[in-house]
């Protein structure tokens, strides 16, 4: 719907506004575009772009700024990103994610997204499993024990339990061996049901320990964060938000509640590659001032979650796409190698 001249001027305007954060006037646009056009001609083109809803003139300035629709056209048709091969991740300063514990990989990834973008990094954890692979008991003191639960994906959860009776370390080993040999690989709910029927056939101390282990295993799995968020405070330094404390409170409420983020990231996980949501167009996060750049990540070739960056509409999309794309590959590699 735009001729080449209008497209070039819109591209130059968006890029200049992203870089400077100031409304762009015709004289500035003439220099930025490299076109030998008179200020009057540029003003006419800008007027046409405004009628199309691609740019708008703030009442305090004679310059123009992009609208959400203008950003969308820019991202869809004018943005040329250099999709670096995976080994070039270091070019944007991305550190390696050590394949330690999966939960640590995710929290490190959220921090890395936040640090590289200077906005908010979010990572949706893989869907929780209620299955345990291995369990151990460790005596801490009288009637106080540590339960160590290892999930099939290698995530480790530690919980302290208190019992009415005291148990020796040999009794703890016996209980753990029984649990691991008879119940490893089962869902916690299934273990709980089987224990109800088998508890009378077991020695009292083993039954008590196993019931306590099942309880804390369920609590540990349920307590795993579904969305890991890092860098919310970065938004305080974004000029687009800093002048409106009411808006900032809404944004922080969004990060606190997480439910809307979960829905957006869940939708994004069904898409291939990097997705960009500008303004309120996701229909999940109803904030016109926000943009979200997301990408799914995989474990052994299967998509298990989504990660991304949340920031103002005035963000350097080319850089954000690279950051999110490379981080998703780093997470996929770390999690696939951690098994």
C-alpha positions as CSV (number, residue, x, y, z in Angstrom):
1,X,0.0,0.0,0.0
2,X,3.1,2.2,0.1
3,X,5.4,3.3,-2.7
4,X,9.1,2.9,-2.3
5,X,9.6,6.5,-1.2
6,X,7.0,6.3,1.5
7,X,8.4,2.9,2.7
8,X,11.9,4.3,2.9
9,X,10.8,7.4,4.8
10,X,8.8,5.3,7.2
11,X,11.7,3.0,7.8
12,X,14.0,5.9,8.4
13,X,11.5,7.5,10.8
14,X,11.1,4.3,12.8
15,X,14.8,3.7,13.0
16,X,15.5,7.3,14.1
17,X,12.8,7.2,16.7
18,X,14.0,3.9,18.1
19,X,17.5,5.3,18.3
20,X,16.7,8.8,19.8
21,X,13.3,8.5,21.4
22,X,12.4,11.9,20.1
23,X,9.6,12.8,17.5
24,X,11.2,13.0,14.1
25,X,10.7,16.2,12.0
26,X,10.9,16.5,8.3
27,X,14.4,18.1,8.3
28,X,15.8,15.2,10.4
29,X,14.0,12.7,8.2
30,X,15.5,14.2,5.1
31,X,19.0,13.6,6.4
32,X,18.3,10.2,7.9
33,X,16.6,8.8,4.7
34,X,19.3,10.0,2.3
35,X,16.7,11.1,-0.2
36,X,17.1,14.4,-1.9
37,X,13.6,15.6,-1.2
38,X,12.4,19.0,-0.1
39,X,11.0,19.4,3.5
40,X,7.6,20.2,1.9
41,X,7.6,16.9,0.0
42,X,8.6,15.0,3.1
43,X,5.8,16.7,5.1
44,X,3.3,15.6,2.4
45,X,4.5,12.0,2.6
46,X,4.4,12.1,6.4
47,X,0.8,13.4,6.2
48,X,-0.1,10.4,4.0
49,X,1.5,8.0,6.5
50,X,-0.4,9.7,9.3
51,X,-3.7,9.2,7.5
52,X,-2.9,5.5,7.1
53,X,-2.4,5.3,10.9
54,X,1.3,4.4,10.6
55,X,2.6,7.5,12.4
56,X,1.2,10.1,14.7
57,X,2.1,13.6,15.8
58,X,2.3,14.1,19.6
59,X,0.5,17.3,20.5
60,X,3.7,18.7,22.0
61,X,5.8,18.4,18.9
62,X,5.8,19.0,15.2
63,X,7.6,15.7,14.6
64,X,6.1,12.3,14.2
65,X,6.4,9.0,16.0
66,X,5.4,5.5,14.9
67,X,2.2,3.9,15.9
68,X,1.8,0.2,16.8
69,X,0.6,-0.3,13.2
70,X,3.7,1.5,11.9
71,X,6.0,-0.7,14.0
72,X,4.2,-3.8,12.8
73,X,4.7,-2.8,9.1
74,X,8.3,-2.0,9.9
75,X,9.0,-5.4,11.6
76,X,7.1,-7.4,9.0
77,X,8.4,-5.9,5.8
78,X,11.4,-3.6,6.4
79,X,13.5,-5.3,9.1
80,X,16.4,-7.3,7.9
81,X,18.1,-9.2,10.6
82,X,21.3,-11.0,10.2
83,X,20.5,-14.5,11.6
84,X,23.9,-15.4,12.8
85,X,24.8,-19.1,12.9
86,X,24.7,-20.6,16.4
87,X,28.5,-20.5,17.0
88,X,28.4,-16.7,16.6
89,X,26.4,-16.3,19.7
90,X,29.4,-14.7,21.4
91,X,29.1,-11.7,19.1
92,X,26.2,-10.3,21.1
93,X,28.0,-11.1,24.4
94,X,25.9,-14.2,25.2
95,X,27.6,-16.4,27.7
96,X,27.3,-20.2,27.6
97,X,24.6,-21.7,29.7
98,X,26.2,-24.5,31.7
99,X,24.0,-27.7,31.6
100,X,23.8,-27.9,35.4
101,X,20.3,-28.2,36.9
102,X,17.5,-27.4,34.5
103,X,15.9,-24.8,36.8
104,X,19.2,-23.1,37.1
105,X,19.6,-23.0,33.3
106,X,16.2,-21.3,33.0
107,X,16.9,-18.7,35.7
108,X,20.3,-18.0,34.1
109,X,18.6,-17.6,30.7
110,X,16.1,-15.1,32.1
111,X,18.9,-13.1,33.6
112,X,20.9,-13.3,30.4
113,X,17.9,-12.1,28.3
114,X,17.5,-9.2,30.7
115,X,21.1,-8.3,30.8
116,X,21.6,-8.3,27.0
117,X,18.4,-6.5,26.2
118,X,18.3,-4.1,29.2
119,X,14.6,-4.9,29.4
120,X,12.7,-7.8,31.1
121,X,13.7,-11.4,30.4
122,X,11.0,-14.1,30.8
123,X,11.3,-17.9,30.5
124,X,8.4,-20.3,30.7
125,X,9.5,-23.5,32.4
126,X,8.7,-26.9,30.8
127,X,5.5,-28.3,31.9
128,X,5.8,-29.8,35.3
129,X,6.1,-33.5,35.8
130,X,4.9,-35.2,39.0
131,X,7.3,-38.1,38.4
132,X,10.5,-38.6,40.5
133,X,13.5,-40.5,39.2
134,X,15.4,-40.9,42.5
135,X,15.0,-40.0,46.1
136,X,17.4,-39.9,49.1
137,X,17.1,-39.2,52.8
138,X,19.9,-37.5,54.9
139,X,19.8,-37.2,58.7
140,X,20.4,-33.6,59.8
141,X,19.6,-33.9,63.5
142,X,17.2,-35.7,65.8
143,X,13.8,-36.0,64.0
144,X,15.0,-33.7,61.3
145,X,15.8,-35.0,57.8
146,X,16.6,-33.7,54.3
147,X,14.7,-35.3,51.4
148,X,16.5,-35.0,48.0
149,X,14.2,-35.5,45.0
150,X,15.6,-35.8,41.5
151,X,13.1,-35.5,38.6
152,X,13.4,-37.3,35.3
153,X,14.8,-34.2,33.6
154,X,17.6,-34.0,36.2
155,X,16.1,-31.1,38.3
156,X,17.0,-31.5,42.0
157,X,14.7,-30.4,44.8
158,X,15.6,-30.4,48.5
159,X,13.1,-30.3,51.4
160,X,13.5,-30.6,55.1
161,X,11.0,-32.8,57.0
162,X,10.3,-33.3,60.7
163,X,9.1,-36.6,62.1
164,X,7.6,-37.6,65.4
165,X,10.1,-40.5,65.7
166,X,13.8,-40.5,65.1
167,X,15.5,-42.7,62.5
168,X,19.0,-43.9,61.9
169,X,20.8,-43.3,58.7
170,X,20.6,-47.0,57.9
171,X,16.8,-46.8,58.2
172,X,16.8,-43.8,55.9
173,X,18.8,-45.7,53.3
174,X,16.5,-48.7,53.6
175,X,13.4,-46.4,53.0
176,X,15.0,-44.7,50.1
177,X,16.1,-48.0,48.5
178,X,12.6,-49.3,48.8
179,X,11.1,-46.2,47.2
180,X,13.6,-46.1,44.4
181,X,13.2,-49.8,43.5
182,X,9.4,-49.9,43.7
183,X,8.2,-46.5,42.8
184,X,10.8,-44.6,40.7
185,X,9.3,-43.4,37.4
186,X,5.7,-43.4,38.8
187,X,3.6,-40.2,39.2
188,X,3.5,-39.0,42.7
189,X,-0.3,-39.3,42.8
190,X,0.0,-43.0,41.8
191,X,2.6,-43.6,44.5
192,X,0.3,-42.0,47.1
193,X,-2.5,-44.3,46.1
194,X,-0.4,-47.4,46.2
195,X,1.0,-46.5,49.6
196,X,-2.5,-46.3,51.0
197,X,-3.0,-50.0,50.1
198,X,0.5,-51.2,51.0
199,X,1.2,-49.2,54.1
200,X,0.0,-51.9,56.5
201,X,2.4,-54.5,54.9
202,X,5.4,-52.2,55.4
203,X,7.3,-51.6,58.6
204,X,6.0,-48.6,60.4
205,X,9.1,-46.4,60.1
206,X,9.5,-47.1,56.3
207,X,5.8,-46.3,55.8
208,X,6.0,-43.0,57.8
209,X,9.2,-41.9,55.9
210,X,7.6,-42.7,52.5
211,X,4.4,-40.9,53.3
212,X,6.5,-37.8,54.3
213,X,8.6,-38.1,51.2
214,X,5.6,-38.3,48.9
215,X,4.1,-35.2,50.6
216,X,7.2,-33.1,50.2
217,X,7.8,-34.4,46.7
218,X,4.4,-33.2,45.7
219,X,5.0,-29.8,47.3
220,X,8.4,-29.5,45.7
221,X,7.1,-30.2,42.2
222,X,4.2,-27.8,42.7
223,X,6.5,-25.0,43.9
224,X,8.6,-24.9,40.8
225,X,8.3,-21.6,39.1
226,X,6.2,-21.8,35.9
227,X,7.6,-18.4,34.7
228,X,11.0,-17.1,35.6
229,X,11.3,-13.3,35.3
230,X,14.4,-11.2,35.5
231,X,15.1,-7.5,35.1
232,X,11.7,-5.9,36.0
233,X,13.6,-2.9,37.5
234,X,15.1,-2.2,34.1
235,X,11.7,-0.7,33.1
236,X,12.3,2.1,35.7
237,X,15.0,3.4,33.4
238,X,12.9,3.3,30.2
239,X,11.9,6.9,29.5
240,X,8.7,5.6,27.8
241,X,7.5,4.4,31.1
242,X,9.2,6.4,33.8
243,X,6.9,9.4,33.5
244,X,3.8,7.4,34.4
245,X,3.9,5.7,37.7
246,X,0.4,4.4,37.3
247,X,1.4,2.5,34.2
248,X,4.5,1.2,35.9
249,X,2.4,-0.2,38.7
250,X,0.2,-2.1,36.1
251,X,3.3,-3.5,34.5
252,X,4.7,-4.7,37.8
253,X,1.4,-6.2,38.7
254,X,1.6,-8.1,35.4
255,X,5.0,-9.6,36.4
256,X,3.7,-10.4,39.9
257,X,0.6,-12.3,38.8
258,X,2.3,-14.1,35.9
259,X,-1.0,-15.6,34.7
260,X,-1.2,-13.4,31.6
261,X,2.4,-14.0,30.8
262,X,1.8,-17.7,31.0
263,X,-1.0,-17.5,28.5
264,X,1.1,-15.5,26.1
265,X,4.1,-17.7,26.4
266,X,2.0,-20.8,26.0
267,X,0.5,-19.5,22.8
268,X,4.0,-18.6,21.5
269,X,5.3,-22.1,22.2
270,X,3.0,-23.4,19.4
271,X,4.6,-21.1,16.9
272,X,7.9,-21.7,15.0
273,X,10.8,-19.3,15.4
274,X,10.8,-15.8,16.8
275,X,7.4,-14.1,17.3
276,X,6.9,-10.4,17.9
277,X,3.8,-8.9,19.6
278,X,3.6,-5.1,19.4
279,X,1.4,-3.1,21.6
280,X,-1.8,-4.8,22.7
281,X,-2.0,-7.0,19.6
282,X,-1.3,-10.2,21.5
283,X,-4.8,-9.8,23.1
284,X,-3.3,-11.5,26.1
285,X,-1.2,-8.6,27.6
286,X,-3.4,-5.6,27.1
287,X,-0.8,-2.9,27.3
288,X,-0.4,-0.7,24.3
289,X,3.1,0.5,25.4
290,X,4.6,-3.0,25.5
291,X,6.2,-5.2,22.9
292,X,7.1,-8.8,23.4
293,X,9.7,-10.8,21.4
294,X,9.5,-14.6,22.0
295,X,10.9,-17.9,20.7
296,X,10.3,-21.5,21.7
297,X,13.1,-23.7,23.1
298,X,13.5,-27.5,22.8
299,X,14.8,-30.5,24.6
300,X,16.0,-33.2,22.3
301,X,14.1,-31.7,19.4
302,X,10.8,-31.3,21.2
303,X,9.4,-27.9,22.1
304,X,8.9,-27.7,25.8
305,X,8.8,-24.0,26.6
306,X,9.1,-20.4,25.5
307,X,11.4,-17.5,26.4
308,X,11.5,-13.8,25.5
309,X,12.0,-10.2,26.1
310,X,9.4,-7.7,27.2
311,X,10.1,-4.0,26.7
312,X,8.7,-0.8,25.3
313,X,7.3,-0.6,21.7
314,X,10.4,1.6,21.0
315,X,12.9,-1.2,21.2
316,X,15.7,-2.2,18.8
317,X,13.8,-5.1,17.2
318,X,16.7,-6.4,15.2
319,X,18.9,-6.7,18.2
320,X,16.0,-8.2,20.3
321,X,15.4,-10.9,17.6
322,X,19.0,-11.9,17.7
323,X,19.1,-12.0,21.5
324,X,16.0,-14.1,21.8
325,X,16.9,-16.4,18.9
326,X,20.4,-17.1,20.2
327,X,19.2,-17.6,23.8
328,X,16.6,-20.1,22.8
329,X,19.3,-22.1,21.0
330,X,21.6,-21.9,24.1
331,X,18.8,-23.1,26.4
332,X,17.9,-25.9,24.0
333,X,21.5,-27.1,23.8
334,X,22.1,-26.9,27.6
335,X,18.9,-28.7,28.5
336,X,19.4,-31.4,25.9
337,X,22.9,-32.1,27.1
338,X,21.9,-32.0,30.8
339,X,20.2,-35.4,30.7
